[in-house]
Amino acid sequence: MKWQQAIADYKHYLQIERGLSKNSIENYSYDIKKLIQYLEEHSIIESPISINNTIVKDFIYSVSKSINPRSQARLISGLRNFFDYLIFENYRTTNPLDLIESPRIGRKLPDTLSITDIDNLINAIDLSYQYNGVNLGERNRAIIETLYSCGLRVSELIELKVSDLFFEEGFIKVTGKGDKQRFVPIGSSTQNYINIWIAIRNHIAIQPNSKDVLFLNFKGKKLTRAMVFTIIKQLVKKTGLKKTVSPHTFRHSFATHLLENGADLRAIQMMLGHESITTTEIYMHVDRSHLSDVLNKFHPRK
């Protein structure tokens, strides 16, 4: 079996059997391609079936010099899953990563913005900004409001469709990781900002494959992840905010602010689309004062 065939089969398995998203599949494939690049650079002729623990260990040691422990752990996990797949398909009997330990990493707490920070970023949006006759300022406000008020991932935001909006019921339908769908409540103010954008959107020459996509660029095409990052980066620079802010920061802030104001952790899990509540529990570490408030309010011997 050659490497390219192994990757193609593995990607098919991840899509069909595990139902992973396109981005997740590409991330898994990237780990394998880095290993192949290492083999080529060192003139090592080994197939996915014959490669052994020593070679893989040397590869991981070489890349560990240029990546942090968290990225190294992710790389090891990705490769381990790939070779587990080869064992499952009876191409191998052992996994060359079985004796390789992942580096210990601390639990990284998510960065968050204060409500004032978010207000400042939104207020910094130039609502009159136009490009090629399209008002992109109103679009940008709708984007930031939706990221924060609904706690979306950036991939979920750019895939959001007009047909996913159920404003009369107060919900939007979100397609998350592995194409799993959930309904997330949306406030009236965010609905209003989206409706303002839709009125503008209706006058754009929309590309055929983007007819139902909510957020578009001035050419009538679906926004890219990179463009959303750029919009936020420009706002951060404009406000002088001394924090590292990405689309995911708004998602973290959404969950943290809900928790701080007494929301149930299970409800937050459902809105974020976390498969396991242990993923959501990280927000319990963000503001420990919330735990004291719960104890003082509910414990009989406070």
N, C-alpha and C positions, 0 to 999 in steps of 0.2 A: 504493500500500500504506500502510495506517495503522499507527501504532506498536503498538497493542494486538494487531493481527493478526500483525505481525512478531514480537512477543515470544512469542505463543502458538505460532507455527510454529517459532521457535527453541528453545523449551522442549521441544517434541515431538522436534525433531532431537537435542537433547542427551540426551534420555531413550532414544530408540530407536536412534539411530545411534552415539552415543558411550557409552551405558550409564552415564551419571552418576547419582549418588544424588540424592534429592530435595533435600537440603541444598545440594549443589553447584549444582544447577539454580536454586534460589532465589537463591543468591549471584550467579550470572551475571545473572539477571533484575534484581536490585537495582541493579546498575551501570547498566543501560539506563534504569530508572525514574528514577534520579537525573538522568540527562541529559534525560529528558522533563520532569521538574520544573523544571529550569533553563530549558528552552525556554518553558514556560508562564509562568514568573515574568518572563521578558524579552519576552513576546509575540512570540516567534519562531515563525513558521508554516513549519516544514520537516518533510518526511516522512523516513522512514529512507532513501529512495532519493535524495532531493535534498540532504540535509544535507552541508555541505562542511567542509573542513579548518579554515577560520578559525573557524567557530562552535564546533567541537569543541575547538579549541585554547583559545578564550576560556572554555569551560566548565571545562576541566581547570585552567586558571589560577585560576578562581574557587574551585574546591573545594580547590585545593592550599593555600589559606590556613588551612584548618581540619582537614586530615588530614596524617598523617606521610608521609614518602617511601615507606615500604613499602606503605601503603594506596593511595597515589597510583599506584604501579607496578601494583598489583593491578587498580585501576580501569581503567587504560590497557590492560592485557592483556585484561581482560574485554570492553571495548568493541571492541578490535581483533578479537577472536574473533567477536563478533557481526557486524561488518561483513564479515569474511571469509566468514561463512555467507551473507550476502546476495549476495556476489560468486559464491559457489559455486552459488547458486540462480538466478543470472543477473538479479538485481534491480538490481545495480550493476556497474560495471566497475572502480571504484577504491575504495580504503579510505581514509577521511578521517584515519586515524591513522598512515598509512605514514610521514609525515614528523615524527611526534611521538615524541620519545625519552622513555623511562622514566627517572626519577631513579635515580642510582646509590645502591645500598644495600649496606651491609656484610652479611656472612653472620651472621645472628643465632644465637648458640649457645643451645640450649635450657636453661631453668632445671631444676635437679635438686634432689632431696632426698637427704639422707644416710640411711643405714639407721636411724640413731638418730631422725632426724626422722620417718620413716615409723612406727617403733615407737611414738613418742610420740603421733602422731595416732591410731593404732589403739587404743592404751591409753586414750585420752581418750574413746572411745565409751562411752556409758552403755548397757550391754547390757540393763538393766532398763527402758529407755525404752519406754513404750507410748502409743499414741494410738488412741482408740476401741476399746480391747481388743486391738489388734494390736501385737506386739512389733517395733518398728521399729529398736531398737538392734541386734538380731542381723542384721537386713537391712542396716543401714548398715555393719556390720563386713564382711559378705560382699561388699558393693559395693567398699569400699576394697581389700580383699584381692584381689578379682578384677581391679580396675583395675591394681594394681601387679604381681601375680604373672603376669598374662597380657599386660600391655602393651596393653590395649584403648583404642580411642578411645571417647569418651563415647557417641557415636552407636551404636557396636557394642555397648556395655554395655547400653543401654536396649532394644536389639532382640534381645538374647540370649534364647533360648527354652529351656524345659526339655528339649525334644527335641534340643537342640544339645549336650547334656551326654553325653559318652561316658566316664564315670569309670572303668569297668573297663579301658578302653584307655589312660586317662590323658590324654585330649584333650577340647577343646571345639571345636565348629564355629562359626566367626565369619564373619559377613557384613559385608564391608568396603565401601570406596568402589566405586561402580559395580556393587554387588551381587555383587562377587567374593568367593568363599568360600575360607577357609583353615582348617586345623586347627592349633590352638595347644595345646602341652602345659600341663597344669595339675597343680600339686603336691597332695599328699594333704591338707595342712593347709587349703588353700583349698577343696578338695572337701568337707572336713568342715564348714567354716563355711557353705558353700552348702547342704549337706544339713540343717543346723540351721535355716536360713531356709526351706527347702522344707517342712519339717515344720510350721512356723508358717503358711506360705503356703497349705497344704492346708486350713486352717480359715477362710480368708477367702472371702467371697462375691465370687467373681471375675466381672468383666464378660465377656460372651460373646466380644468381640473381643480379649480378653487372656488367654484360657484357657491358652495355651502360653507366655506371656511370663514370664520368670523373676522379674524385679524389679518389684514392684507397690507402689502406694501403699495407704493404709488403705482406700480405696474399691474396691480390686480392679482398678485401672486401671494401665496401663503408666506407668512413671515418665517425667517430662519431663527434658530436658537441664538445665533451670533448677533442678530439684529436686536433681540430683546436685551442681551447683555450690554450691547452698545448704548441703547437708550438709557439703561440704568446707570452705566458708567458716566455718561454725560451729565446726568442729574446729580450724581454724587459730587462730581467735580464742580458743578455750578453752585451747589450749596456749601461746599467746603467741608463736607462731612468726613471726619477722620476715621472711617471704618471701611473694612472690605465688604462690599455689598454686591450680591449676585441675586438673580431671581429667586434662588432657594432661600435667601435671607428673609424674604417676605413670607415665605411658607413657614419658616421657623418662628417668625414674629407672630404670625397668625395663631399658631398652636400655643405659644408661650403666653400671649395676651389672654387667650381663652382660659387657660389654666389659672392664670393669676386672678381672673375674675370669677373663679369658682366653677368652671365647666367640668363635666364628668370626663375622665380620661378615656372611657370607652367611646363616648360620643366624638371626642377628638380623633380617636383612632379611625372611626368610620368615615369622618369627613376627610381625613388625610389619605385614606385608602391604604393604611398599613395592614399587611396580612397578619402580623403578630402584634399584640399589644406591647410586647417587650421593646419593639422599635419605638413606640410612642412614649414609653416610660422614660426615655432620655430627657424629656421635658420636665420631669419631676426634679431633675438635678439643676435646672436652670435658675429657679427662684425658690430656694429652700424656705423662705419666709411663708410661702403658701402652705407648706406642710405644718408649720406652727399654727397658722390660722385655722387649719382644719382640726388640729388637735384641740385647740382652745374652744372651738365652736361645738364640737361633737363628742368629745370624750367625757364620760361621766365624772372622772377624777382628774380634771385638768389642772 
